[in-house]
Every structure is written in structure tokens, then in C-alpha cells.
Amino acid sequence: MAPSTTHPSSPTLSSSPPDVKNPSLVLRPATIPERHHTWVLNKHSWKGILTDNAYYLREAHIASQDLTRNGGITYWILVDPSSPCNTACPQSPDHILSACEVIRKPCLIARKTGEVEEVICYGIGSVYTSERHRGKGYAKSMLQRLGHQLKTLPDPSKPEESLRVGFSVLYSDIGKEFYNRIGWRPHQSSHISFPSKLPTSAPSSKAKNVLKSDLKALCASDCAHIRRAVTKTPFAPDVEVRCVQFPTVEVMEWHHAREEFIGQYATSKAPTIKGAWVPIQQGAEYPPQEGNDGSNAVWVIWTHDYADKKLVFLRLHTPTITSGNENTILEAIKHVIIAAANEADAWGFKEIISWNPDDITETAVKSVFGSGTGYDLVHREMDSIASLMWYDKDGGEEIEPEGIEWCMNEKFAWC
């Protein structure tokens, strides 16, 4: 059911906000009305081009996707149970001291010793404290408690079969220091951007459009490739552990539910082209058949950002590069880039973004647009800083181990 769109003004509170060290403060999952209260609190930060009502509807919509339904997302709030607002102001969000959302995702950990472990991770998003409660340490207290609590949080839909929680992640929009101090260590956070206007020398793209009906097969193939790459590729000397989130179809559909809702709102139509696919071997089947490991094609799955008018790569899949296939893969990536530029231009977008590009992707962009012109490699310092808290298998401190490698840290992992 969609949340109510009527929001009575919050009454003036006679009590002062509690001290953050007050032992009565409680971190707990929000009730359904409180979940809506968190949207009322944070709407001005994250509604973008939507109206208030459309924002509430969008949040309810993306919470109902396969990734997030049935306990896949939990809304956490820090509250003071003794606050008169808990009883006197049941329709007001003022008793919520700080809030965030947590999404459960499937992941893999591989160690240099050869040990491979299926785990889950929790992605933390929408961390928010209302202006009335800022500067009092509530967000820090909430996250410190949450970081420890998530470590042993079972799968609410299958508590008896729950996998171990391997780590949690968040994406900081306030730089690297705040979250680093409370245990989420910053990782590589860069992106390459290139324009939708192609040079006249660019050839026509040979890519095939990826449609919504193709995503399940592509994601299954990509996950098979990632499993092999993460576990079989030799470790660098300074790397002891690798971790990766899987770009499952549920993850992609969650992102696309967001873009489709906003696209329908902003333009009265939702995007139908979800990416581009280019074979690198003769006879490569599309969509890939069950058991395919993604070694015969390059593809991208993207999302449309209507607020900033950008096309954003969620996941750029490339097969394992060898001396025998490197040039073929490079050419395929170039055709994917050209297809992306065409899609962005069709929507009136000026820019395409790809997170944490590898060397061959940078080379492909340079090849399409010319060295030193038309593109920009950005190392972010303030926004969307990928940050990870590691949960030791043997119950140690939540400290990132020396030499951890966060693999495939692309936009699909964001939440």
C-alpha cells in the first residue's frame, strides 16, 4: 500500500533532545508509519526532481522489488523510548533521532589460502539526521551500534539457513574521514566520464540492445564469470583477501525500478534499452544460455539518471583478458561505448559515467574520443566514497584486513 500523502505539522516539543550518551537510546527497525516518517525527514535531500508525493511513492515502489521485499530492506532508527513524542505525537517524525536503510545482498569472499566463502553483505544508505537533531552525535552513535549489530543479523526470510555476514558497505557523500573513524574504510572511488556527442570519426556501433527480458540470463552469466575470476585469478603480492558483491538480476532490477519510476514521472515514458552487448567470438548466443560464463562477449548494463541527465554504467562485463583476446575485447568495449553515447544522446543526456574503470576501459574511451579530449578521469574525494567494514570470520574486531581487494566495485553495488 502506498504511504499516506498527508503530513500534519509537527507539534512544538517541550522536551530537549536527549544526550547521545543516554543509555535509554535504542536502535531498532522502524514500524511502517516510522518508515514513512524517515521519508518525510529526508525528502529534501533525496527527492531530486520529484514532488514530495512522488518521492514517497518511489520509495515505496523500490522497497517492493525482489531485492528488497520480504525483509531484504530494513529501515533502522535511533530513538529515545522515553520521549513524549512516542505517545503524544504518533504522526510526527520528531522522535526519530537518526535513520538509515540497510539492504541485504549476496557476496563472495576468496582468500589467498584458497578458501572460498559465500556470504552476505549489508549495504547502508539514506543515512539522515534532521536539522533539529544535528550536531549531537546521533548518526555516529546509530552507525556504531548498527555496524556491530549487522555482523550477526540473520536473513529474516530464512533465519535457519542464514549465511554469515562478511562485511557491510556504504557510500559517503561527506568525504572519507567521518565513516573511516567509525570503521568503514574508504576504497577506490573514481569514475571516467565521456560525452554523448561522438567524434565524426566514430564508427556505427555493432552492439545489440539489451532489453529487460535479457537481464536474467546476462546476470547469471556475469556472476559465473565473477566467481571464476575472483577465485582463480592469481593474487597480487599485497592482497590477502578478495570480496565482491554479485550483480544479480534482482540488484539490476532494483536500480531499474528507480530509473523507470523517475523516467515515467519526468518524461511520461520509461527507458526500454537497458544496455548493450557485443560478441567477441563467432557463434556467441544472445541472450547467453544457462551455464555460459561470459567469456564470449562484452556487455554493459546501465541506468538513466534523469536528475543529472547522465547515463551511468551499472556494470561493464569484460571476459578475462589474455594476450590472444585483448585487441578483440578492446574493440568490443569501444562499440559498447558508442552505443552508450547514442542512448544518452537519444534522451538528451550530455554525459556517460563508468565507475572504477580498468585500464582497457580507459584505453577504449581514449580510442573513441581521442587522447586528452572529450573525457575525464575523476578521483572522488567527497561524494559516493565506497567504504567497507570488514567482519572477521572468527569473531574479531570489525577491522578491514591488510590487503583486502574489493573487486568489481562498480555502480551496481551502490545503494
N, C-alpha and C positions, 0 to 999 in steps of 0.2 A: 504494500500500500504506500502511495506517495505521502510524504510528510505534509502536515498542515502548512498552509502558506500565511496563516495569521499569526502575528507575533506581537503580543501586548507589550507595552513598555515595561521595562524592569522597574520595580519599586525601589525607592531610595533605601539603602541598607543602613541600619543604625549601628551595626557592629563593624569593627575594623577587621581587615583581613588577618587571618591567623599568622603567627610566626612560623616560618618554614621548618623550624626545629620542633614544633609542637608534635608530640608523639601521637596525637589523635588523628593526624592526617592519614588518609587512606588512598592507596592506588587500587582502582578496581575497574572492571568493564562497565561501560555506560549502559544504562537502560535505553530502550528505544526512544523515549522522549529526550533523554540526555544526548543521545547520538545526534538528534536534530538540533539540540542546543549548541553542540560544537560547530555545526554548520552555520548557525546564526552568528556565532562568535568570529569565525574565520572567513566569512564570505567576502569581506572587503579585500582580503589578501589574495584569494584564490578563485574568485568567480570570473575574473577576466572580462570577456565581452558579454557575459551572460547577465540577465537580470537576477535579482535575489531569488525569485521563484524558480527560474530556470536552473539556477545553481543547485537549489535543494533537490530538484527533480533529477539533475545529472548525477549528483552524489548517490541518490537512492538507486539510480539505474546502474551505475558501475559497481555498486555494492551487491547487485543481484546477479552478477556474472558467475560463470562456473568456477573461476578462480577464487571468488570472494564469498559466494553463498555457503550456507551450512557451516559457518564458523571459520571460513577462510580469511575473513577480516574481523578484527576486534577493535572496538573503539575504547581506548583507555582514558580515564580521567583521574586527576588528583583532586580529592575533595576533603573538606572538614566535616565529618558526620555531625558535629555539634553545632554547625552553622544553622541559624534560624531559617536560612533560605531553603534548607532541605524539606521543611514542612510549610513555612509561611509563603514561599514563593515557588511552588512546584512548576510554574510555567516560565520561570526565569532561568537563564543560564548563569546567573551571578555566583552560584555556589561552586561552579567549576573553576578551580584554581589554575589548572593547566590541562591540556588534552593532546592526544595524538591518535593515529591509526596504525595498526600493525597487520600486515598481510603475510600469510604463510606460503612458502614456495619450496619446490623440490630442488635439491642441490646434490653435489658430489664433492668429496674430498679425496685427494690422492696424495700419498706420501712417498718420498724418495725411497723409503724402505720397501715399497711395493704394495703396501696396504691401501686398499680402496674401500671407501665407506659411503653408502647412500645416507644422506642426512636431509634435514630440512633447515631452512633459514627463515628468519623473520625480517621483512622489510618494514622499516618505520617511516611514516610520512605524516604530513599535516601537523607537525609539532606547533602548538599555538598556545599563547597566553594572552588573555585580553588586556587592554591597556590599563584597566583598573588594577590588575594584579601583577604588572610587570615590575622588574627590578627587585623582587623579593625572593628570588631563588627557587620558585615553584617548578619551572621547567627542568632545571638541573636536578632537583630532588626527584621529580617524576621519572626522568630518564635513568638516573642512577638506580632507582628501585626496579624500573622496567628491565634494564639491562640484565640484572640478576634473575628476575622472575622469568624472563623469556627462556632462559637456559634450560629450564625443566618443564616448560609449558607443553602439555600433550596436545595431540591432534584432537580437537573437540568432537570430530565426527567419528574417529576410530581410536579412542584412548588406549584400547588394549593392544593395538598394533603400531603405536606411535614410534617413529624413528627418532633417533637422537637429534637434538638441536645443535648444529655445528657452529653457527655464527649468526650474527644479525648485522644488518646494513642500514644506512640512511644516507641521504644526500643533502648536505648542508648548504643553505643559502646565506649563511652568515660567516663564511670563511672556514678556516681549518682549526682554529685554536679551541673554541668552546667545546665542541664534541670530542676533540682529541683529549682534552683534560679529563673527560669522564669516561674514556675507554674506547671510543670509536676512532680508529686510526685512519688518517687520510691516505688515500691511494691515488694512483694516476687519474687525473681528471682533465683530459684535453679533448679537443674536437677539431676537425677540419671542416671549414665551410667553403662552399663554392657556389657561383651564381647560377640562376636558371637560364640566363642568356648564354647560349653556346657560341663559340667562335665559328666563323664561316667554314673553317677547315674541318670541323667535326663531322664525321660520317653519320648516316642514319643508324639508329640503334637496331641491333639484331635481337634485342631482348623480347621475351614473351611476357605479357602481362600476368601478374599473379592476382588471382581472384580469391574471394573469401573461401570458396569451396576447395581451394587448393592448399589452404594453410595447414590442415591436419597432417597431410602427407609430407609437406615440406618440413614442418616442425619435428615430426618423428624422425625423418632422415637426418636433420641437423643435430638432434640430440644423440643419435647413434654416432655421428661424426665426432661430436664433442667428447663423448665418453671415451672413444678410442684415442683422440688427440691428447686429452688431459692425462690419461693413464699410461700411454705408450710412448709419447714423445720424451726424449731424454731430458732430464732436469738440468738446468743451469747450475754451475757450482755453488752459487749462493742461495739457491732455492731448496727448501726442505719440504714444503707443503704447497699443494695447489688446491684452490677451491673454485667452484663455478656454479652459477645458477643455470638451470636448464631453460632455454627459450621454448617452452611448451606452447601448444596451441591455446591453452587456457590463458597463459600470460599474454600472448598476442591479442587474443580476443578482448581481454580486459582493456588494453590500450586502444583497440579499435572501437570499443563501445564508447569510450570517451570522445574520440575524434568524430564518430558518426553522429553522436548527440549534438556536439557543437556545430558540426557541418550542417546538419539539418536546421539548427537554430539560426546560424549566420547566413546561410545561402539557400535554404529550403531544399537542399539535396545533400545526400551523404556520399562520400567517396566510395567508388566501387573497385578501383585499382589499388591493390594492397602492396605491390612490389613489382620486381622484375626478375626474370630467370633467363640464364644464358648457358647452354650446354658447352662443355669443353671436350666431349667425346662423341663420336658418331654413335647414333643409336640410343642416346640418353633419353629415357622416357620422362614425359611430363603429364601429370604430376608423378613424382617418383613412386615406385611400387614398394610394398611392405618389405622391409629388410634392406632397403637401399641406404648406404652410409654417406651419401652426399659427395662422393668422390668424382662424379662425372659432370658437375655443374657448379656454377656460381649463381647466387641469388641474393636479393635484398628484400627484406620486409620493412616497410616504412609506415609512418603515420603523418597526418596532416595537422600542422599547428596553425589554426585559424587566427589566433590572437596575435602571434608574431609573424604570421604569413611566411612560414618556413615548412619545408618538407624535411622530416627527421628520420634518419635510418634507425630503426629499432634493432635490426640485426643484419649484418653483412656476412653471409656464409661464403667462405672460400675453402676448397679442399686443401689438404696438406700439400705444401709446396715442395717440389723436388726440382732438380736441375732439368729434368725432362719435361715438366709441365709448366714451368714458371712463366714463360712467354705467353702460353695459351691462357693461363689464368689472368695475367695482366690484361690481355686483350678483352677477356670476358668482363672484367671489372670496369674497363672503360665503357663498354656497351651498357652496363648497369648504370653507370654514372650519367651517361647520355639520356637513358630512359628516365632517370630521376629528374634531370633538368627539364625534360619535356613535360613530365607530370606536374612539376612545380609551376612551370610557365602556364600550363592549361588552367591552373587555379589562380593565377595572378600573383603567385609567390615569387619572391626575388632570390631566395637563398635555400640551400640544402645543407644539412648538418649531419656529420657522422662522428660518433664518439670514439675516442681512443683508437684512431686508425693505426693499422700496422704499416710497415714500410712499403709493401706492394700497393696498398690503397693510396698512400701519398704519391707514389710514383705514377699511378693511374690518373689521379687528379691532375698532376703536373703535365702529364702527357696530353690530356684533353684540352687543358686551358693554357698551356704554355708556361714555362718556368718563370716563377716570380710574379705572375699576373693572374688575377681573377679568383684567387683562392687565399685562404688564411688559415694557418695552424695556430690554435689558441690553447694556451695552458691556463686553465681557470684557477683563480685564487680565491674567489668569493662565492660563486654560485654553483650549485649542483656538484659539490665536492663529494665524491664517492668515499664513504667512510665505513669501516668494518670493525666489529667487536668479535674477537675470536673466543670460542668456548672450548676450553681444553677437555679432551676426552676423558681424562682421569680425574676430573673434578677440581682442577687447579684454578688459578685466577683467570679472569676474562681478559687475558693479555694476548695480543697478536704474537704468534711465534716468530722467531727470527727467520727471515727468508720465506715468508708466505707470498705466493703469487695468485692474485685474483684474476682468473682467466675470463676471456670473453666479457669484459666489463663494458658492455655497450648499453644503449638506452633502454633496451627491453627490460633490464634489471631494475630500472628506476621505479620508484613508487611514491 
